[in-house]
C-alpha cells in the first residue's frame, strides 16, 4: 500500500486539445502490461490514479472516449493527436486513472508496481524488483481511502 501525494498537477495531450488539472491526492504510478494497454499506448501503460472529483478538464474539445473490450471500461484519448490520457472503470469506483506520461511535471511520482504481468510482451523484462501481479492488484497498491 502506498501513501497518496497531494498537490496541483496539470497535463494534457500532445496537440493541446485536451488539458486537465489535478487538485488533491493522487497515487504513485502503476505499470499495466495487459494487451489492451500495450495496444493503446504502444508499450506498457503507466498510470497514476485519483478521485474523480480531483480531476478538472480545462480543455476537452478533442477528448473522445472509447469503450474498451472489458465491461465498464473506457479510455479517454485526443481525437486529433491520438494521445492516450485516461482509463476509466465506470463500475461505481470513485477513481479515474491518468496516463503519467501526459503530466506536465511528473518528478514527484515514482513507479510502485506492475499489474497484468502475465500479459507482458516477450521483447522486454520486468526486473526492477517492484511488486508484480499476474492480473490486477486487487487494491494491494492503493491507499485505503481511494476506492
Chimera marker file (.cmm) of the C-alpha trace (Angstrom):
<marker_set name="trace">
<marker id="1" x="0.000" y="0.000" z="0.000" r="1" g="1" b="0" radius="0.5"/>
<marker id="2" x="1.231" y="3.486" z="-0.791" r="1" g="1" b="0" radius="0.5"/>
<marker id="3" x="0.603" y="6.945" z="0.559" r="1" g="1" b="0" radius="0.5"/>
<marker id="4" x="-1.133" y="9.290" z="-1.829" r="1" g="1" b="0" radius="0.5"/>
<marker id="5" x="0.587" y="12.532" z="-2.729" r="1" g="1" b="0" radius="0.5"/>
<marker id="6" x="-1.209" y="15.873" z="-2.590" r="1" g="1" b="0" radius="0.5"/>
<marker id="7" x="-0.525" y="18.865" z="-4.822" r="1" g="1" b="0" radius="0.5"/>
<marker id="8" x="-1.766" y="20.500" z="-8.001" r="1" g="1" b="0" radius="0.5"/>
<marker id="9" x="-0.642" y="18.951" z="-11.262" r="1" g="1" b="0" radius="0.5"/>
<marker id="10" x="-1.505" y="19.732" z="-14.843" r="1" g="1" b="0" radius="0.5"/>
<marker id="11" x="-1.242" y="17.821" z="-18.066" r="1" g="1" b="0" radius="0.5"/>
<marker id="12" x="-2.672" y="17.179" z="-21.469" r="1" g="1" b="0" radius="0.5"/>
<marker id="13" x="-2.219" y="15.738" z="-24.892" r="1" g="1" b="0" radius="0.5"/>
<marker id="14" x="0.483" y="16.435" z="-27.466" r="1" g="1" b="0" radius="0.5"/>
<marker id="15" x="-1.517" y="18.964" z="-29.502" r="1" g="1" b="0" radius="0.5"/>
<marker id="16" x="-3.058" y="20.766" z="-26.506" r="1" g="1" b="0" radius="0.5"/>
<marker id="17" x="-6.660" y="19.972" z="-27.420" r="1" g="1" b="0" radius="0.5"/>
<marker id="18" x="-7.121" y="18.249" z="-24.055" r="1" g="1" b="0" radius="0.5"/>
<marker id="19" x="-5.795" y="19.885" z="-20.900" r="1" g="1" b="0" radius="0.5"/>
<marker id="20" x="-6.544" y="18.863" z="-17.330" r="1" g="1" b="0" radius="0.5"/>
<marker id="21" x="-5.699" y="19.780" z="-13.754" r="1" g="1" b="0" radius="0.5"/>
<marker id="22" x="-5.409" y="17.559" z="-10.685" r="1" g="1" b="0" radius="0.5"/>
<marker id="23" x="-6.180" y="19.242" z="-7.376" r="1" g="1" b="0" radius="0.5"/>
<marker id="24" x="-5.730" y="16.910" z="-4.443" r="1" g="1" b="0" radius="0.5"/>
<marker id="25" x="-4.445" y="13.443" z="-3.767" r="1" g="1" b="0" radius="0.5"/>
<marker id="26" x="-3.053" y="11.150" z="-6.415" r="1" g="1" b="0" radius="0.5"/>
<marker id="27" x="-1.377" y="7.760" z="-6.352" r="1" g="1" b="0" radius="0.5"/>
<marker id="28" x="2.108" y="6.898" z="-7.489" r="1" g="1" b="0" radius="0.5"/>
<marker id="29" x="2.437" y="5.075" z="-10.811" r="1" g="1" b="0" radius="0.5"/>
<marker id="30" x="1.374" y="1.517" z="-11.540" r="1" g="1" b="0" radius="0.5"/>
<marker id="31" x="2.510" y="-0.007" z="-14.852" r="1" g="1" b="0" radius="0.5"/>
<marker id="32" x="-0.056" y="-2.124" z="-16.650" r="1" g="1" b="0" radius="0.5"/>
<marker id="33" x="1.209" y="-4.777" z="-19.050" r="1" g="1" b="0" radius="0.5"/>
<marker id="34" x="-2.188" y="-6.028" z="-20.285" r="1" g="1" b="0" radius="0.5"/>
<marker id="35" x="-2.698" y="-6.464" z="-24.011" r="1" g="1" b="0" radius="0.5"/>
<marker id="36" x="-5.263" y="-3.651" z="-24.205" r="1" g="1" b="0" radius="0.5"/>
<marker id="37" x="-2.957" y="-1.124" z="-22.531" r="1" g="1" b="0" radius="0.5"/>
<marker id="38" x="0.008" y="-2.200" z="-24.648" r="1" g="1" b="0" radius="0.5"/>
<marker id="39" x="-2.013" y="-1.772" z="-27.835" r="1" g="1" b="0" radius="0.5"/>
<marker id="40" x="-3.388" y="1.603" z="-26.731" r="1" g="1" b="0" radius="0.5"/>
<marker id="41" x="-0.056" y="3.050" z="-25.578" r="1" g="1" b="0" radius="0.5"/>
<marker id="42" x="2.280" y="1.193" z="-27.916" r="1" g="1" b="0" radius="0.5"/>
<marker id="43" x="4.041" y="-0.299" z="-24.887" r="1" g="1" b="0" radius="0.5"/>
<marker id="44" x="3.461" y="-0.574" z="-21.150" r="1" g="1" b="0" radius="0.5"/>
<marker id="45" x="0.879" y="1.864" z="-19.758" r="1" g="1" b="0" radius="0.5"/>
<marker id="46" x="1.974" y="3.896" z="-16.720" r="1" g="1" b="0" radius="0.5"/>
<marker id="47" x="-0.914" y="5.373" z="-14.731" r="1" g="1" b="0" radius="0.5"/>
<marker id="48" x="-1.438" y="7.440" z="-11.632" r="1" g="1" b="0" radius="0.5"/>
<marker id="49" x="-4.956" y="7.479" z="-10.168" r="1" g="1" b="0" radius="0.5"/>
<marker id="50" x="-7.101" y="9.914" z="-8.235" r="1" g="1" b="0" radius="0.5"/>
<marker id="51" x="-10.641" y="10.616" z="-7.126" r="1" g="1" b="0" radius="0.5"/>
<marker id="52" x="-12.812" y="11.830" z="-9.985" r="1" g="1" b="0" radius="0.5"/>
<marker id="53" x="-13.570" y="14.993" z="-8.014" r="1" g="1" b="0" radius="0.5"/>
<marker id="54" x="-9.836" y="15.905" z="-8.086" r="1" g="1" b="0" radius="0.5"/>
<marker id="55" x="-9.750" y="15.985" z="-11.909" r="1" g="1" b="0" radius="0.5"/>
<marker id="56" x="-10.808" y="19.111" z="-13.781" r="1" g="1" b="0" radius="0.5"/>
<marker id="57" x="-10.931" y="19.115" z="-17.567" r="1" g="1" b="0" radius="0.5"/>
<marker id="58" x="-9.651" y="22.573" z="-18.521" r="1" g="1" b="0" radius="0.5"/>
<marker id="59" x="-9.965" y="21.965" z="-22.265" r="1" g="1" b="0" radius="0.5"/>
<marker id="60" x="-11.722" y="18.943" z="-23.668" r="1" g="1" b="0" radius="0.5"/>
<marker id="61" x="-12.780" y="19.843" z="-27.196" r="1" g="1" b="0" radius="0.5"/>
<marker id="62" x="-10.751" y="16.976" z="-28.712" r="1" g="1" b="0" radius="0.5"/>
<marker id="63" x="-11.369" y="14.463" z="-25.901" r="1" g="1" b="0" radius="0.5"/>
<marker id="64" x="-13.042" y="11.296" z="-27.078" r="1" g="1" b="0" radius="0.5"/>
<marker id="65" x="-13.979" y="8.176" z="-25.117" r="1" g="1" b="0" radius="0.5"/>
<marker id="66" x="-13.529" y="4.662" z="-26.445" r="1" g="1" b="0" radius="0.5"/>
<marker id="67" x="-15.357" y="1.725" z="-24.852" r="1" g="1" b="0" radius="0.5"/>
<marker id="68" x="-12.710" y="-0.903" z="-24.206" r="1" g="1" b="0" radius="0.5"/>
<marker id="69" x="-13.235" y="-4.634" z="-24.666" r="1" g="1" b="0" radius="0.5"/>
<marker id="70" x="-13.618" y="-5.003" z="-20.898" r="1" g="1" b="0" radius="0.5"/>
<marker id="71" x="-17.064" y="-4.363" z="-19.409" r="1" g="1" b="0" radius="0.5"/>
<marker id="72" x="-17.480" y="-0.877" z="-17.905" r="1" g="1" b="0" radius="0.5"/>
<marker id="73" x="-14.029" y="0.204" z="-19.128" r="1" g="1" b="0" radius="0.5"/>
<marker id="74" x="-13.471" y="3.383" z="-21.114" r="1" g="1" b="0" radius="0.5"/>
<marker id="75" x="-10.319" y="5.041" z="-22.441" r="1" g="1" b="0" radius="0.5"/>
<marker id="76" x="-10.065" y="8.782" z="-22.996" r="1" g="1" b="0" radius="0.5"/>
<marker id="77" x="-7.859" y="9.998" z="-25.814" r="1" g="1" b="0" radius="0.5"/>
<marker id="78" x="-7.343" y="13.030" z="-28.019" r="1" g="1" b="0" radius="0.5"/>
<marker id="79" x="-9.075" y="12.591" z="-31.374" r="1" g="1" b="0" radius="0.5"/>
<marker id="80" x="-6.532" y="14.911" z="-33.054" r="1" g="1" b="0" radius="0.5"/>
<marker id="81" x="-3.079" y="13.776" z="-31.913" r="1" g="1" b="0" radius="0.5"/>
<marker id="82" x="-4.093" y="10.327" z="-30.626" r="1" g="1" b="0" radius="0.5"/>
<marker id="83" x="-2.629" y="10.729" z="-27.132" r="1" g="1" b="0" radius="0.5"/>
<marker id="84" x="-3.944" y="8.208" z="-24.623" r="1" g="1" b="0" radius="0.5"/>
<marker id="85" x="-4.883" y="10.117" z="-21.471" r="1" g="1" b="0" radius="0.5"/>
<marker id="86" x="-7.384" y="8.342" z="-19.208" r="1" g="1" b="0" radius="0.5"/>
<marker id="87" x="-8.537" y="4.884" z="-18.160" r="1" g="1" b="0" radius="0.5"/>
<marker id="88" x="-11.940" y="4.820" z="-16.508" r="1" g="1" b="0" radius="0.5"/>
<marker id="89" x="-13.661" y="1.801" z="-14.985" r="1" g="1" b="0" radius="0.5"/>
<marker id="90" x="-17.222" y="3.082" z="-14.796" r="1" g="1" b="0" radius="0.5"/>
<marker id="91" x="-18.318" y="0.397" z="-12.392" r="1" g="1" b="0" radius="0.5"/>
<marker id="92" x="-19.017" y="2.546" z="-9.355" r="1" g="1" b="0" radius="0.5"/>
<marker id="93" x="-15.401" y="3.278" z="-8.468" r="1" g="1" b="0" radius="0.5"/>
<marker id="94" x="-14.652" y="6.807" z="-7.388" r="1" g="1" b="0" radius="0.5"/>
<marker id="95" x="-11.263" y="6.816" z="-9.134" r="1" g="1" b="0" radius="0.5"/>
<marker id="96" x="-10.022" y="7.554" z="-12.619" r="1" g="1" b="0" radius="0.5"/>
<marker id="97" x="-6.556" y="6.724" z="-13.935" r="1" g="1" b="0" radius="0.5"/>
<marker id="98" x="-4.427" y="9.314" z="-15.731" r="1" g="1" b="0" radius="0.5"/>
<marker id="99" x="-1.550" y="8.426" z="-18.050" r="1" g="1" b="0" radius="0.5"/>
<marker id="100" x="1.584" y="9.520" z="-16.192" r="1" g="1" b="0" radius="0.5"/>
<marker id="101" x="3.312" y="10.468" z="-19.437" r="1" g="1" b="0" radius="0.5"/>
<marker id="102" x="0.665" y="13.107" z="-20.104" r="1" g="1" b="0" radius="0.5"/>
<marker id="103" x="1.580" y="15.090" z="-16.971" r="1" g="1" b="0" radius="0.5"/>
<marker id="104" x="3.493" y="18.342" z="-17.440" r="1" g="1" b="0" radius="0.5"/>
<marker id="105" x="5.666" y="17.577" z="-14.403" r="1" g="1" b="0" radius="0.5"/>
<marker id="106" x="5.991" y="14.063" z="-13.025" r="1" g="1" b="0" radius="0.5"/>
<marker id="107" x="9.143" y="14.464" z="-10.925" r="1" g="1" b="0" radius="0.5"/>
<marker id="108" x="7.353" y="13.685" z="-7.635" r="1" g="1" b="0" radius="0.5"/>
<marker id="109" x="5.953" y="10.401" z="-8.931" r="1" g="1" b="0" radius="0.5"/>
<marker id="110" x="7.598" y="7.012" z="-8.672" r="1" g="1" b="0" radius="0.5"/>
<marker id="111" x="6.636" y="3.604" z="-10.011" r="1" g="1" b="0" radius="0.5"/>
<marker id="112" x="5.291" y="1.327" z="-7.272" r="1" g="1" b="0" radius="0.5"/>
<marker id="113" x="4.353" y="-1.885" z="-9.081" r="1" g="1" b="0" radius="0.5"/>
<marker id="114" x="3.233" y="-3.815" z="-12.127" r="1" g="1" b="0" radius="0.5"/>
<marker id="115" x="-0.128" y="-5.390" z="-12.975" r="1" g="1" b="0" radius="0.5"/>
<marker id="116" x="-1.133" y="-7.959" z="-15.593" r="1" g="1" b="0" radius="0.5"/>
<marker id="117" x="2.447" y="-9.165" z="-15.952" r="1" g="1" b="0" radius="0.5"/>
<marker id="118" x="1.047" y="-12.439" z="-17.298" r="1" g="1" b="0" radius="0.5"/>
<marker id="119" x="0.236" y="-10.488" z="-20.496" r="1" g="1" b="0" radius="0.5"/>
<marker id="120" x="3.593" y="-8.706" z="-20.793" r="1" g="1" b="0" radius="0.5"/>
<marker id="121" x="5.189" y="-8.754" z="-24.243" r="1" g="1" b="0" radius="0.5"/>
<marker id="122" x="8.174" y="-11.017" z="-24.802" r="1" g="1" b="0" radius="0.5"/>
<marker id="123" x="10.518" y="-8.244" z="-26.000" r="1" g="1" b="0" radius="0.5"/>
<marker id="124" x="11.179" y="-6.770" z="-22.523" r="1" g="1" b="0" radius="0.5"/>
<marker id="125" x="11.874" y="-7.891" z="-18.972" r="1" g="1" b="0" radius="0.5"/>
<marker id="126" x="10.446" y="-6.555" z="-15.735" r="1" g="1" b="0" radius="0.5"/>
<marker id="127" x="13.415" y="-6.611" z="-13.402" r="1" g="1" b="0" radius="0.5"/>
<marker id="128" x="13.083" y="-3.551" z="-11.161" r="1" g="1" b="0" radius="0.5"/>
<marker id="129" x="12.227" y="-5.532" z="-8.015" r="1" g="1" b="0" radius="0.5"/>
<marker id="130" x="8.843" y="-3.837" z="-7.553" r="1" g="1" b="0" radius="0.5"/>
<marker id="131" x="5.694" y="-5.813" z="-6.661" r="1" g="1" b="0" radius="0.5"/>
<marker id="132" x="4.221" y="-7.768" z="-9.568" r="1" g="1" b="0" radius="0.5"/>
<marker id="133" x="0.724" y="-9.121" z="-10.018" r="1" g="1" b="0" radius="0.5"/>
<marker id="134" x="-0.213" y="-11.712" z="-12.632" r="1" g="1" b="0" radius="0.5"/>
<marker id="135" x="-3.537" y="-9.929" z="-13.147" r="1" g="1" b="0" radius="0.5"/>
<marker id="136" x="-4.952" y="-6.900" z="-11.308" r="1" g="1" b="0" radius="0.5"/>
<marker id="137" x="-3.504" y="-5.801" z="-7.997" r="1" g="1" b="0" radius="0.5"/>
<marker id="138" x="-6.765" y="-6.241" z="-6.063" r="1" g="1" b="0" radius="0.5"/>
<marker id="139" x="-6.126" y="-2.907" z="-4.369" r="1" g="1" b="0" radius="0.5"/>
<marker id="140" x="-2.830" y="-4.019" z="-2.824" r="1" g="1" b="0" radius="0.5"/>
<marker id="141" x="-1.073" y="-0.903" z="-4.105" r="1" g="1" b="0" radius="0.5"/>
<marker id="142" x="-3.897" y="1.536" z="-3.350" r="1" g="1" b="0" radius="0.5"/>
<marker id="143" x="-4.499" y="3.660" z="-0.271" r="1" g="1" b="0" radius="0.5"/>
<marker id="144" x="-7.485" y="2.722" z="1.857" r="1" g="1" b="0" radius="0.5"/>
<marker id="145" x="-9.405" y="5.976" z="1.282" r="1" g="1" b="0" radius="0.5"/>
<marker id="146" x="-9.472" y="5.847" z="-2.513" r="1" g="1" b="0" radius="0.5"/>
<marker id="147" x="-11.903" y="3.176" z="-3.604" r="1" g="1" b="0" radius="0.5"/>
<link id1="1" id2="2" r="1" g="1" b="0" radius="0.2"/>
<link id1="2" id2="3" r="1" g="1" b="0" radius="0.2"/>
<link id1="3" id2="4" r="1" g="1" b="0" radius="0.2"/>
<link id1="4" id2="5" r="1" g="1" b="0" radius="0.2"/>
<link id1="5" id2="6" r="1" g="1" b="0" radius="0.2"/>
<link id1="6" id2="7" r="1" g="1" b="0" radius="0.2"/>
<link id1="7" id2="8" r="1" g="1" b="0" radius="0.2"/>
<link id1="8" id2="9" r="1" g="1" b="0" radius="0.2"/>
<link id1="9" id2="10" r="1" g="1" b="0" radius="0.2"/>
<link id1="10" id2="11" r="1" g="1" b="0" radius="0.2"/>
<link id1="11" id2="12" r="1" g="1" b="0" radius="0.2"/>
<link id1="12" id2="13" r="1" g="1" b="0" radius="0.2"/>
<link id1="13" id2="14" r="1" g="1" b="0" radius="0.2"/>
<link id1="14" id2="15" r="1" g="1" b="0" radius="0.2"/>
<link id1="15" id2="16" r="1" g="1" b="0" radius="0.2"/>
<link id1="16" id2="17" r="1" g="1" b="0" radius="0.2"/>
<link id1="17" id2="18" r="1" g="1" b="0" radius="0.2"/>
<link id1="18" id2="19" r="1" g="1" b="0" radius="0.2"/>
<link id1="19" id2="20" r="1" g="1" b="0" radius="0.2"/>
<link id1="20" id2="21" r="1" g="1" b="0" radius="0.2"/>
<link id1="21" id2="22" r="1" g="1" b="0" radius="0.2"/>
<link id1="22" id2="23" r="1" g="1" b="0" radius="0.2"/>
<link id1="23" id2="24" r="1" g="1" b="0" radius="0.2"/>
<link id1="24" id2="25" r="1" g="1" b="0" radius="0.2"/>
<link id1="25" id2="26" r="1" g="1" b="0" radius="0.2"/>
<link id1="26" id2="27" r="1" g="1" b="0" radius="0.2"/>
<link id1="27" id2="28" r="1" g="1" b="0" radius="0.2"/>
<link id1="28" id2="29" r="1" g="1" b="0" radius="0.2"/>
<link id1="29" id2="30" r="1" g="1" b="0" radius="0.2"/>
<link id1="30" id2="31" r="1" g="1" b="0" radius="0.2"/>
<link id1="31" id2="32" r="1" g="1" b="0" radius="0.2"/>
<link id1="32" id2="33" r="1" g="1" b="0" radius="0.2"/>
<link id1="33" id2="34" r="1" g="1" b="0" radius="0.2"/>
<link id1="34" id2="35" r="1" g="1" b="0" radius="0.2"/>
<link id1="35" id2="36" r="1" g="1" b="0" radius="0.2"/>
<link id1="36" id2="37" r="1" g="1" b="0" radius="0.2"/>
<link id1="37" id2="38" r="1" g="1" b="0" radius="0.2"/>
<link id1="38" id2="39" r="1" g="1" b="0" radius="0.2"/>
<link id1="39" id2="40" r="1" g="1" b="0" radius="0.2"/>
<link id1="40" id2="41" r="1" g="1" b="0" radius="0.2"/>
<link id1="41" id2="42" r="1" g="1" b="0" radius="0.2"/>
<link id1="42" id2="43" r="1" g="1" b="0" radius="0.2"/>
<link id1="43" id2="44" r="1" g="1" b="0" radius="0.2"/>
<link id1="44" id2="45" r="1" g="1" b="0" radius="0.2"/>
<link id1="45" id2="46" r="1" g="1" b="0" radius="0.2"/>
<link id1="46" id2="47" r="1" g="1" b="0" radius="0.2"/>
<link id1="47" id2="48" r="1" g="1" b="0" radius="0.2"/>
<link id1="48" id2="49" r="1" g="1" b="0" radius="0.2"/>
<link id1="49" id2="50" r="1" g="1" b="0" radius="0.2"/>
<link id1="50" id2="51" r="1" g="1" b="0" radius="0.2"/>
<link id1="51" id2="52" r="1" g="1" b="0" radius="0.2"/>
<link id1="52" id2="53" r="1" g="1" b="0" radius="0.2"/>
<link id1="53" id2="54" r="1" g="1" b="0" radius="0.2"/>
<link id1="54" id2="55" r="1" g="1" b="0" radius="0.2"/>
<link id1="55" id2="56" r="1" g="1" b="0" radius="0.2"/>
<link id1="56" id2="57" r="1" g="1" b="0" radius="0.2"/>
<link id1="57" id2="58" r="1" g="1" b="0" radius="0.2"/>
<link id1="58" id2="59" r="1" g="1" b="0" radius="0.2"/>
<link id1="59" id2="60" r="1" g="1" b="0" radius="0.2"/>
<link id1="60" id2="61" r="1" g="1" b="0" radius="0.2"/>
<link id1="61" id2="62" r="1" g="1" b="0" radius="0.2"/>
<link id1="62" id2="63" r="1" g="1" b="0" radius="0.2"/>
<link id1="63" id2="64" r="1" g="1" b="0" radius="0.2"/>
<link id1="64" id2="65" r="1" g="1" b="0" radius="0.2"/>
<link id1="65" id2="66" r="1" g="1" b="0" radius="0.2"/>
<link id1="66" id2="67" r="1" g="1" b="0" radius="0.2"/>
<link id1="67" id2="68" r="1" g="1" b="0" radius="0.2"/>
<link id1="68" id2="69" r="1" g="1" b="0" radius="0.2"/>
<link id1="69" id2="70" r="1" g="1" b="0" radius="0.2"/>
<link id1="70" id2="71" r="1" g="1" b="0" radius="0.2"/>
<link id1="71" id2="72" r="1" g="1" b="0" radius="0.2"/>
<link id1="72" id2="73" r="1" g="1" b="0" radius="0.2"/>
<link id1="73" id2="74" r="1" g="1" b="0" radius="0.2"/>
<link id1="74" id2="75" r="1" g="1" b="0" radius="0.2"/>
<link id1="75" id2="76" r="1" g="1" b="0" radius="0.2"/>
<link id1="76" id2="77" r="1" g="1" b="0" radius="0.2"/>
<link id1="77" id2="78" r="1" g="1" b="0" radius="0.2"/>
<link id1="78" id2="79" r="1" g="1" b="0" radius="0.2"/>
<link id1="79" id2="80" r="1" g="1" b="0" radius="0.2"/>
<link id1="80" id2="81" r="1" g="1" b="0" radius="0.2"/>
<link id1="81" id2="82" r="1" g="1" b="0" radius="0.2"/>
<link id1="82" id2="83" r="1" g="1" b="0" radius="0.2"/>
<link id1="83" id2="84" r="1" g="1" b="0" radius="0.2"/>
<link id1="84" id2="85" r="1" g="1" b="0" radius="0.2"/>
<link id1="85" id2="86" r="1" g="1" b="0" radius="0.2"/>
<link id1="86" id2="87" r="1" g="1" b="0" radius="0.2"/>
<link id1="87" id2="88" r="1" g="1" b="0" radius="0.2"/>
<link id1="88" id2="89" r="1" g="1" b="0" radius="0.2"/>
<link id1="89" id2="90" r="1" g="1" b="0" radius="0.2"/>
<link id1="90" id2="91" r="1" g="1" b="0" radius="0.2"/>
<link id1="91" id2="92" r="1" g="1" b="0" radius="0.2"/>
<link id1="92" id2="93" r="1" g="1" b="0" radius="0.2"/>
<link id1="93" id2="94" r="1" g="1" b="0" radius="0.2"/>
<link id1="94" id2="95" r="1" g="1" b="0" radius="0.2"/>
<link id1="95" id2="96" r="1" g="1" b="0" radius="0.2"/>
<link id1="96" id2="97" r="1" g="1" b="0" radius="0.2"/>
<link id1="97" id2="98" r="1" g="1" b="0" radius="0.2"/>
<link id1="98" id2="99" r="1" g="1" b="0" radius="0.2"/>
<link id1="99" id2="100" r="1" g="1" b="0" radius="0.2"/>
<link id1="100" id2="101" r="1" g="1" b="0" radius="0.2"/>
<link id1="101" id2="102" r="1" g="1" b="0" radius="0.2"/>
<link id1="102" id2="103" r="1" g="1" b="0" radius="0.2"/>
<link id1="103" id2="104" r="1" g="1" b="0" radius="0.2"/>
<link id1="104" id2="105" r="1" g="1" b="0" radius="0.2"/>
<link id1="105" id2="106" r="1" g="1" b="0" radius="0.2"/>
<link id1="106" id2="107" r="1" g="1" b="0" radius="0.2"/>
<link id1="107" id2="108" r="1" g="1" b="0" radius="0.2"/>
<link id1="108" id2="109" r="1" g="1" b="0" radius="0.2"/>
<link id1="109" id2="110" r="1" g="1" b="0" radius="0.2"/>
<link id1="110" id2="111" r="1" g="1" b="0" radius="0.2"/>
<link id1="111" id2="112" r="1" g="1" b="0" radius="0.2"/>
<link id1="112" id2="113" r="1" g="1" b="0" radius="0.2"/>
<link id1="113" id2="114" r="1" g="1" b="0" radius="0.2"/>
<link id1="114" id2="115" r="1" g="1" b="0" radius="0.2"/>
<link id1="115" id2="116" r="1" g="1" b="0" radius="0.2"/>
<link id1="116" id2="117" r="1" g="1" b="0" radius="0.2"/>
<link id1="117" id2="118" r="1" g="1" b="0" radius="0.2"/>
<link id1="118" id2="119" r="1" g="1" b="0" radius="0.2"/>
<link id1="119" id2="120" r="1" g="1" b="0" radius="0.2"/>
<link id1="120" id2="121" r="1" g="1" b="0" radius="0.2"/>
<link id1="121" id2="122" r="1" g="1" b="0" radius="0.2"/>
<link id1="122" id2="123" r="1" g="1" b="0" radius="0.2"/>
<link id1="123" id2="124" r="1" g="1" b="0" radius="0.2"/>
<link id1="124" id2="125" r="1" g="1" b="0" radius="0.2"/>
<link id1="125" id2="126" r="1" g="1" b="0" radius="0.2"/>
<link id1="126" id2="127" r="1" g="1" b="0" radius="0.2"/>
<link id1="127" id2="128" r="1" g="1" b="0" radius="0.2"/>
<link id1="128" id2="129" r="1" g="1" b="0" radius="0.2"/>
<link id1="129" id2="130" r="1" g="1" b="0" radius="0.2"/>
<link id1="130" id2="131" r="1" g="1" b="0" radius="0.2"/>
<link id1="131" id2="132" r="1" g="1" b="0" radius="0.2"/>
<link id1="132" id2="133" r="1" g="1" b="0" radius="0.2"/>
<link id1="133" id2="134" r="1" g="1" b="0" radius="0.2"/>
<link id1="134" id2="135" r="1" g="1" b="0" radius="0.2"/>
<link id1="135" id2="136" r="1" g="1" b="0" radius="0.2"/>
<link id1="136" id2="137" r="1" g="1" b="0" radius="0.2"/>
<link id1="137" id2="138" r="1" g="1" b="0" radius="0.2"/>
<link id1="138" id2="139" r="1" g="1" b="0" radius="0.2"/>
<link id1="139" id2="140" r="1" g="1" b="0" radius="0.2"/>
<link id1="140" id2="141" r="1" g="1" b="0" radius="0.2"/>
<link id1="141" id2="142" r="1" g="1" b="0" radius="0.2"/>
<link id1="142" id2="143" r="1" g="1" b="0" radius="0.2"/>
<link id1="143" id2="144" r="1" g="1" b="0" radius="0.2"/>
<link id1="144" id2="145" r="1" g="1" b="0" radius="0.2"/>
<link id1="145" id2="146" r="1" g="1" b="0" radius="0.2"/>
<link id1="146" id2="147" r="1" g="1" b="0" radius="0.2"/>
</marker_set>
